[in-house]
Amino acid sequence: MMLKKAVSSAIALFALSALLLAQPKNLEALKGKTVPDFRLRDLDGKVYRFSQFRGKVVLLNFWSPY
């Protein structure tokens, strides 16, 4: 049981470290950059293109209905 906790903690620490290291170092450099156009499908099957919302504030909420 103790080994299982140690392994789980080590995996969690590794995952958190990987996420932190993957972040851009300078967020200011990303300001003003253009996001590539992409398409997403909603639950009803309707396709939305990112370019449809150009000039508007967009909030993407990713979740899974399982």
ROSE-4610 file (N, C-alpha, C; in Angstrom, 1 decimal, always signed):
// ROSE-4610
residu = [M/M/M/M/M/M/L/L/L/K/K/K/K/K/K/A/A/A/V/V/V/S/S/S/S/S/S/A/A/A/I/I/I/A/A/A/L/L/L/F/F/F/A/A/A/L/L/L/S/S/S/A/A/A/L/L/L/L/L/L/L/L/L/A/A/A/Q/Q/Q/P/P/P/K/K/K/N/N/N/L/L/L/E/E/E/A/A/A/L/L/L/K/K/K/G/G/G/K/K/K/T/T/T/V/V/V/P/P/P/D/D/D/F/F/F/R/R/R/L/L/L/R/R/R/D/D/D/L/L/L/D/D/D/G/G/G/K/K/K/V/V/V/Y/Y/Y/R/R/R/F/F/F/S/S/S/Q/Q/Q/F/F/F/R/R/R/G/G/G/K/K/K/V/V/V/V/V/V/L/L/L/L/L/L/N/N/N/F/F/F/W/W/W/S/S/S/P/P/P/Y/Y/Y]
num = [1/1/1/2/2/2/3/3/3/4/4/4/5/5/5/6/6/6/7/7/7/8/8/8/9/9/9/10/10/10/11/11/11/12/12/12/13/13/13/14/14/14/15/15/15/16/16/16/17/17/17/18/18/18/19/19/19/20/20/20/21/21/21/22/22/22/23/23/23/24/24/24/25/25/25/26/26/26/27/27/27/28/28/28/29/29/29/30/30/30/31/31/31/32/32/32/33/33/33/34/34/34/35/35/35/36/36/36/37/37/37/38/38/38/39/39/39/40/40/40/41/41/41/42/42/42/43/43/43/44/44/44/45/45/45/46/46/46/47/47/47/48/48/48/49/49/49/50/50/50/51/51/51/52/52/52/53/53/53/54/54/54/55/55/55/56/56/56/57/57/57/58/58/58/59/59/59/60/60/60/61/61/61/62/62/62/63/63/63/64/64/64/65/65/65/66/66/66]
x = [+0.8/+0.0/+0.9/+1.9/+2.8/+3.5/+3.9/+4.5/+3.6/+2.3/+1.3/+1.2/+1.2/+1.1/+2.3/+3.5/+4.7/+4.7/+4.3/+4.3/+3.3/+2.1/+1.1/+1.6/+2.2/+2.7/+3.8/+4.7/+5.7/+5.2/+4.2/+3.5/+2.8/+2.1/+1.5/+2.5/+3.6/+4.6/+5.2/+5.5/+6.0/+5.1/+3.8/+2.8/+2.7/+2.7/+2.6/+3.8/+5.0/+6.2/+6.2/+5.7/+5.7/+4.7/+3.6/+2.7/+3.3/+3.9/+4.5/+5.7/+6.4/+7.5/+7.0/+5.9/+5.3/+4.7/+4.5/+4.0/+4.9/+4.4/+5.3/+6.0/+7.2/+8.0/+7.6/+7.3/+6.9/+5.5/+4.5/+3.2/+2.9/+3.7/+3.6/+3.9/+4.8/+5.1/+3.9/+2.9/+1.7/+0.7/+0.7/-0.3/-0.2/-1.4/-1.5/-1.3/-0.9/-0.7/-2.1/-2.2/-3.4/-3.6/-4.7/-5.0/-5.4/-4.9/-5.3/-6.8/-7.4/-8.8/-9.0/-10.0/-10.3/-11.8/-12.2/-13.6/-13.9/-15.1/-15.5/-17.0/-17.4/-18.7/-19.4/-20.6/-21.4/-22.1/-22.8/-23.5/-24.6/-25.1/-26.2/-25.6/-24.3/-23.6/-23.4/-23.8/-23.5/-22.0/-21.4/-20.0/-19.8/-18.9/-18.6/-17.1/-16.9/-15.5/-15.1/-13.8/-13.3/-13.4/-13.2/-13.2/-14.6/-15.7/-17.0/-17.1/-16.2/-16.2/-15.1/-14.5/-13.4/-13.8/-13.0/-13.3/-14.2/-14.6/-15.5/-14.7/-15.1/-14.5/-15.1/-14.2/-14.7/-14.2/-15.1/-14.8/-15.0/-14.0/-14.1/-14.2/-15.2/-15.4/-15.3/-14.2/-14.0/-14.5/-15.4/-15.9/-16.3/-16.6/-17.1/-18.4/-19.3/-20.6/-20.7/-19.6/-19.6/-19.8]
y = [-1.2/+0.0/+1.3/+1.2/+2.4/+2.6/+1.5/+1.6/+2.2/+1.8/+2.3/+3.8/+4.3/+5.7/+6.5/+5.9/+6.5/+6.6/+5.5/+5.5/+6.5/+6.5/+7.5/+8.9/+9.2/+10.5/+10.9/+10.0/+10.2/+10.5/+9.8/+10.0/+11.3/+11.7/+13.0/+14.1/+14.0/+15.0/+15.2/+14.0/+14.1/+14.8/+14.4/+15.0/+16.5/+16.9/+18.4/+19.1/+18.5/+19.1/+19.2/+18.2/+18.2/+19.3/+19.5/+20.6/+22.0/+22.1/+23.4/+23.8/+22.8/+23.0/+23.2/+22.8/+22.9/+24.3/+25.1/+26.4/+27.4/+28.3/+29.3/+30.1/+30.4/+31.2/+32.6/+33.2/+34.6/+34.7/+34.9/+35.0/+36.3/+37.3/+38.6/+38.3/+37.4/+37.1/+36.5/+36.0/+35.4/+36.4/+37.6/+38.6/+39.1/+39.2/+39.7/+38.6/+37.4/+36.3/+35.9/+35.4/+34.9/+33.4/+33.1/+31.7/+31.0/+29.8/+29.2/+28.9/+28.9/+28.6/+27.1/+26.8/+25.3/+25.2/+23.9/+23.6/+22.7/+23.0/+22.1/+21.8/+20.6/+20.1/+20.1/+20.7/+20.7/+19.3/+19.2/+17.9/+17.6/+18.6/+18.4/+18.2/+18.2/+17.9/+19.2/+20.3/+21.6/+21.9/+22.3/+22.6/+24.1/+24.5/+25.9/+26.1/+27.2/+27.5/+28.7/+28.7/+29.8/+31.1/+31.1/+32.3/+33.0/+32.3/+32.9/+33.9/+33.8/+34.6/+35.6/+35.9/+36.9/+38.2/+38.8/+40.1/+40.0/+38.7/+38.6/+37.8/+37.9/+37.2/+35.8/+34.7/+33.4/+32.6/+31.8/+31.0/+29.6/+28.7/+27.3/+26.5/+25.7/+24.9/+23.4/+22.8/+21.4/+20.5/+19.6/+18.6/+17.4/+16.3/+15.1/+14.6/+14.2/+13.8/+12.4/+11.8/+10.4/+10.5]
z = [+0.0/+0.0/+0.0/+0.8/+0.8/-0.5/-1.2/-2.5/-3.5/-3.4/-4.4/-4.2/-3.0/-2.7/-3.3/-3.1/-3.5/-5.0/-5.7/-7.2/-7.7/-7.1/-7.5/-7.3/-6.2/-6.0/-7.0/-7.3/-8.3/-9.6/-10.0/-11.4/-11.4/-10.3/-10.3/-10.3/-9.6/-9.6/-11.0/-11.6/-13.0/-14.0/-13.9/-14.8/-14.6/-13.3/-13.0/-13.5/-13.3/-13.8/-15.3/-16.0/-17.5/-17.9/-17.3/-17.6/-17.4/-16.3/-16.0/-17.0/-17.4/-18.3/-19.8/-20.1/-21.4/-21.7/-20.6/-20.8/-21.4/-22.3/-22.9/-21.8/-22.1/-21.2/-21.1/-22.3/-22.4/-23.0/-22.2/-22.7/-23.5/-23.2/-24.0/-25.4/-25.7/-27.1/-27.9/-27.2/-27.8/-28.1/-27.5/-27.7/-29.2/-29.8/-31.1/-32.2/-31.8/-32.7/-33.2/-34.5/-35.0/-34.8/-34.3/-34.1/-35.4/-35.7/-37.0/-37.0/-38.2/-38.3/-38.0/-37.3/-37.0/-36.9/-37.0/-37.0/-35.8/-35.1/-34.0/-34.3/-33.9/-34.0/-32.6/-32.6/-31.3/-31.1/-30.0/-29.7/-30.7/-31.4/-32.4/-33.8/-33.9/-35.2/-36.0/-35.5/-36.3/-36.2/-37.3/-37.4/-37.3/-36.4/-36.2/-36.6/-37.4/-37.7/-36.9/-36.5/-35.6/-36.3/-37.6/-38.4/-38.4/-38.1/-38.0/-36.8/-35.8/-34.6/-34.6/-35.7/-35.8/-35.2/-34.4/-33.8/-32.5/-32.1/-31.0/-29.9/-28.7/-27.6/-27.6/-27.6/-27.7/-26.4/-25.8/-24.7/-25.1/-25.2/-25.5/-24.2/-24.1/-22.9/-23.4/-23.1/-23.5/-22.4/-22.6/-21.7/-22.4/-21.7/-22.3/-21.6/-22.4/-21.9/-21.3/-20.9/-20.4/-19.0]
